[in-house]
């Protein structure tokens, strides 16, 4: 019986053991995979519950994030499979050539799925951006970035699949009669395009946050959320960072006492603030023009209710607040036996 052929010759004096090769950090890899999957799945469940049950605003960006999580899970499952079958985490000279062919197939597959994972996560974020502002130029910029993300994702997937001619040369290293594109150049292009789109995503949303009327610390917090959510390189972080904006709303639902005032407390302590809300007349007389069509982001910003109806909602709240204040004043006069003027 012939012994297996190694992918590369071992260093002089090294005793090769194909059945029990030296393993490096495989236990750590299993732990990282397990903890990462548990955390990302927990964040995903929190997001789905909050968007579908609490705010009833489940949308297309949530579907994209779910697909991104499934893609990330697939990538990590392939890596674990390679660890278990000793195609990864061992010296290349202790990998038989047949197992190395398997490694080539799985690496190509995981690279393609990883590009799809990042593309779906960025597209999810852009769908969210598209509902932040009703201003047309902002939405046109979002549409352009959507086109770029989808275009470069498909281009990279195509390049990774058809890297070699014949196609089997991608994973069968016994095939010598053929040509391949430089793998390193493809990987560098993947990283460069991801960084470029990350910067574009931040450049689009950060000026809008700066333009809002809100405390500076809240602006910084929002920028940090978008910063972390944009620069995503690890599969589990795609889901975790994409769920960051929902944490506050979820916490207010399950533990309202921990997150500021409850609704009743807010109404009780902010009667004058209701009266101060702007009316349509005040809106039209304002001198400052907000380039993005919104002035501030309230606690429900990530319910994605910041379209053109936002001003109408505020006007309705103003009318209700003033009516309640007027009725309360009239009731106080009647309690003291004073006849108010005709209503």
C-alpha positions in Angstrom: 0.0 0.0 0.0 1.5 3.3 -1.1 1.8 6.2 1.4 -0.1 9.4 0.7 1.6 12.1 -1.3 2.1 15.3 0.6 1.2 18.7 -0.9 4.7 20.0 -0.2 7.8 18.2 1.0 8.5 18.4 4.7 11.5 20.2 6.2 14.5 17.9 6.7 14.3 15.9 9.8 10.5 16.4 10.3 8.5 13.2 10.8 5.3 13.5 8.8 2.1 12.0 10.4 -0.9 12.2 8.1 -3.2 10.4 10.5 -2.3 12.6 13.5 -0.7 15.8 12.3 0.4 18.6 14.6 -2.6 20.8 15.3 -2.4 24.5 16.0 -5.1 26.6 17.7 -8.0 24.3 16.6 -9.6 24.3 20.0 -9.4 28.1 20.1 -11.0 28.1 16.7 -13.9 26.0 17.9 -14.4 28.3 20.9 -14.4 31.4 18.8 -16.8 29.9 16.3 -19.2 28.7 19.1 -19.2 32.0 21.1 -19.5 34.1 17.9 -22.4 32.1 16.6 -24.3 32.3 19.9 -23.7 36.1 20.2 -24.6 36.8 16.6 -27.7 34.6 16.8 -28.8 36.3 20.0 -28.4 39.8 18.4 -30.3 38.6 15.3 -33.2 37.3 17.4 -33.3 40.6 19.3 -33.5 42.5 16.1 -36.1 40.3 14.5 -38.3 40.4 17.7 -38.0 44.2 18.0 -38.7 45.0 14.4 -41.4 42.4 13.9 -43.2 42.4 17.2 -42.4 45.6 19.2 -42.3 48.3 16.5 -43.9 46.2 13.7 -41.5 47.7 11.2 -39.9 44.6 9.8 -38.5 45.6 6.4 -36.3 44.5 3.5 -33.1 45.5 5.3 -33.9 42.9 8.0 -34.2 40.2 5.4 -30.8 41.2 3.9 -29.3 41.0 7.4 -30.8 37.5 8.0 -29.3 36.4 4.7 -26.0 37.9 5.6 -26.1 36.0 8.9 -26.8 32.7 7.1 -23.9 33.4 4.7 -21.6 34.1 7.6 -22.7 31.0 9.3 -22.0 29.0 6.1 -18.5 30.4 5.9 -17.7 29.5 9.5 -19.2 26.0 9.1 -16.9 25.4 6.1 -13.9 26.5 8.2 -14.9 24.1 11.1 -15.4 21.3 8.5 -11.8 21.9 7.3 -10.5 21.9 10.9 -12.3 18.6 11.7 -11.0 17.0 8.5 -7.4 18.3 9.1 -7.4 20.4 5.9 -6.8 23.6 8.0 -4.7 24.3 11.1 -2.0 21.8 10.1 1.3 22.0 8.3 0.8 21.9 4.5 3.3 19.0 4.3 1.0 17.0 6.5 -1.9 17.4 4.2 -2.3 14.7 1.5 -2.8 16.0 -2.0 -6.4 14.7 -2.1 -7.2 16.5 1.1 -5.5 19.6 -0.3 -7.8 19.5 -3.3 -10.8 19.5 -0.8 -9.2 22.5 0.9 -9.0 24.3 -2.5 -12.7 23.7 -3.2 -13.8 24.8 0.3 -11.6 27.9 0.3 -13.0 29.0 -3.1 -16.6 28.4 -1.8 -16.0 30.2 1.4 -14.5 33.2 -0.4 -17.5 33.5 -2.7 -20.0 33.2 0.2 -18.0 35.8 2.3 -18.2 38.3 -0.5 -22.0 37.8 -0.6 -22.1 38.1 3.2 -20.4 41.5 3.1 -22.5 42.7 0.1 -25.8 41.8 1.8 -24.8 43.5 5.0 -23.8 46.7 3.2 -27.0 46.6 1.1 -29.0 46.2 4.4 -27.3 49.3 5.8 -28.0 51.3 2.6 -31.7 50.3 2.7 -31.7 51.7 6.2 -30.0 54.9 4.9 -32.6 55.3 2.2 -35.4 55.7 4.8 -33.5 58.2 7.0 -34.1 61.3 4.8 -36.7 62.3 2.2 -34.3 64.6 0.4 -33.8 63.5 -3.2 -30.1 64.1 -3.6 -29.4 62.0 -0.5 -31.5 59.1 -1.8 -29.8 59.4 -5.2 -26.5 59.0 -3.4 -27.8 55.9 -1.6 -29.0 54.4 -4.9 -25.6 55.0 -6.5 -23.9 53.2 -3.6 -26.4 50.4 -3.9 -25.4 50.0 -7.5 -21.7 50.1 -6.6 -22.1 47.5 -3.8 -24.2 45.1 -5.9 -21.9 45.6 -9.0 -18.6 45.0 -7.2 -20.0 42.1 -5.2 -21.1 40.2 -8.4 -17.8 41.1 -10.1 -15.8 39.7 -7.3 -17.9 36.6 -7.0 -17.5 36.0 -10.8 -13.7 36.5 -10.6 -13.4 34.1 -7.6 -15.4 31.4 -9.3 -13.8 31.7 -12.8 -10.3 32.4 -11.5 -8.8 29.6 -13.6 -9.3 28.1 -17.0 -10.1 25.2 -16.8 -12.4 25.8 -13.8 -11.1 22.7 -12.0 -7.7 24.2 -11.8 -9.1 26.4 -8.9 -8.8 23.4 -6.6 -7.0 20.6 -8.5 -3.4 21.4 -8.1 -2.4 18.4 -10.3 -3.7 20.3 -13.4 -0.8 22.2 -14.9 -2.1 22.9 -18.4 -4.1 26.0 -17.9 -4.0 29.7 -16.7 -5.1 31.4 -13.6 -5.6 35.1 -12.6 -3.4 36.3 -9.8 -5.2 35.2 -6.6 -3.4 37.8 -4.5 -4.6 40.6 -6.8 -8.2 39.4 -6.5 -7.9 39.3 -2.7 -6.3 42.8 -2.6 -9.1 44.1 -4.9 -11.7 42.6 -2.6 -10.2 44.3 0.5 -9.7 47.7 -1.4 -13.3 47.8 -2.7 -14.7 46.9 0.8 -12.7 49.7 2.4 -13.8 52.2 -0.3 -17.4 51.4 0.2 -17.0 51.6 3.9 -15.6 55.1 3.6 -18.4 56.1 1.2 -21.0 54.8 3.7 -19.6 56.9 6.4 -19.1 60.0 4.2 -22.7 59.8 3.3 -24.2 59.6 6.8 -21.8 61.5 9.1 -22.6 65.0 7.6 -26.3 64.3 8.2 -25.7 63.4 11.8 -23.6 66.6 12.3 -26.5 68.6 10.7 -29.0 67.3 13.3 -30.3 69.3 16.3 -29.3 67.1 19.2 -26.7 67.1 22.0 -23.2 66.6 20.9 -22.7 63.4 22.9 -25.7 61.8 21.1 -24.1 62.8 17.8 -20.9 61.2 18.8 -22.7 58.0 19.9 -24.6 57.8 16.5 -21.4 58.3 14.6 -19.7 55.5 16.6 -22.6 53.2 15.9 -22.4 53.8 12.1 -18.6 53.6 12.2 -18.7 50.2 13.9 -21.6 49.1 11.7 -19.8 50.1 8.5 -16.3 48.6 9.0 -17.2 44.9 9.2 -14.7 42.3 8.4 -15.7 39.3 10.5 -18.8 37.2 9.7 -20.4 37.4 13.2 -19.8 41.1 13.5 -21.9 41.6 10.4 -25.0 40.7 12.4 -23.9 42.1 15.8 -23.0 45.5 14.4 -26.1 45.6 12.3 -28.2 45.1 15.4 -26.6 47.8 17.5 -29.1 50.5 16.6 -32.0 48.3 17.9 -30.5 47.7 21.4 -32.0 50.8 23.0 -35.5 50.2 21.7 -35.3 46.5 22.8 -34.1 47.5 26.2 -36.9 50.1 26.6 -39.4 47.4 25.8 -38.1 44.7 28.1 -36.8 47.0 30.9 -38.3 50.5 30.5 -37.1 51.6 34.0 -33.5 51.1 33.0 -33.7 53.3 29.9 -34.8 56.8 30.9 -38.4 57.9 31.5 -41.4 55.8 30.7 -44.1 57.1 28.5 -46.3 58.2 31.4 -43.4 60.0 33.2 -42.5 61.7 29.9 -46.0 63.1 29.5 -46.1 64.1 33.2 -42.9 66.0 33.2 -42.9 67.5 29.7 -46.3 69.3 29.4 -44.6 72.5 28.5 -42.4 70.7 26.0 -45.5 69.5 24.1 -46.6 73.1 23.7 -43.1 74.0 22.4 -43.3 71.6 19.5 -43.3 73.4 16.2 -46.5 73.9 14.1 -46.7 74.1 10.3 -46.5 77.9 10.4 -43.4 77.8 12.6 -41.9 75.2 10.2 -42.4 77.5 7.2 -41.0 80.5 9.0 -37.8 78.9 10.2 -34.7 80.5 8.7 -32.4 77.5 9.0 -32.8 74.9 6.2 -31.8 71.4 7.0 -30.1 69.8 4.0 -31.3 66.3 4.9 -35.0 67.1 5.5 -34.9 66.2 9.2 -33.9 68.1 12.3 -33.3 65.5 15.0 -33.5 61.8 15.6 -35.7 60.8 18.5 -35.7 57.5 20.5 -37.5 55.7 17.7 -35.2 56.8 14.9 -34.4 53.2 14.2 -38.0 52.4 13.7 -37.3 54.1 10.4 -40.2 56.6 10.6 -38.3 59.6 9.4 -39.9 60.1 6.0 -42.1 63.0 4.9 -44.8 62.2 7.5 -42.5 63.1 10.4 -43.6 66.7 10.4 -47.2 65.7 10.3 -46.8 63.5 13.4 -45.1 66.4 15.3 -47.9 68.8 14.3 -50.5 66.3 15.5 -48.7 65.9 18.8 -48.6 69.6 19.2 -52.3 70.0 18.6 -53.1 67.2 21.1 -50.8 68.7 23.7 -52.3 72.2 23.5 -55.8 70.8 23.6 -55.0 68.9 26.8 -53.4 71.9 28.4 -56.5 74.1 27.5 -58.9 71.5 28.8 -57.0 71.2 32.1 -57.0 75.0 32.5 -60.7 75.3 31.9 -61.3 72.4 34.4 -59.3 74.3 37.1 -61.4 77.4 36.6 -64.6 75.5 37.0 -63.4 73.8 40.2 -63.0 77.3 41.7 -66.5 78.3 40.6 -65.2 80.7 37.9 -67.2 80.6 34.7 -64.7 80.5 31.8 -65.4 82.4 28.5 -67.1 80.5 25.8 -65.0 77.8 24.3 
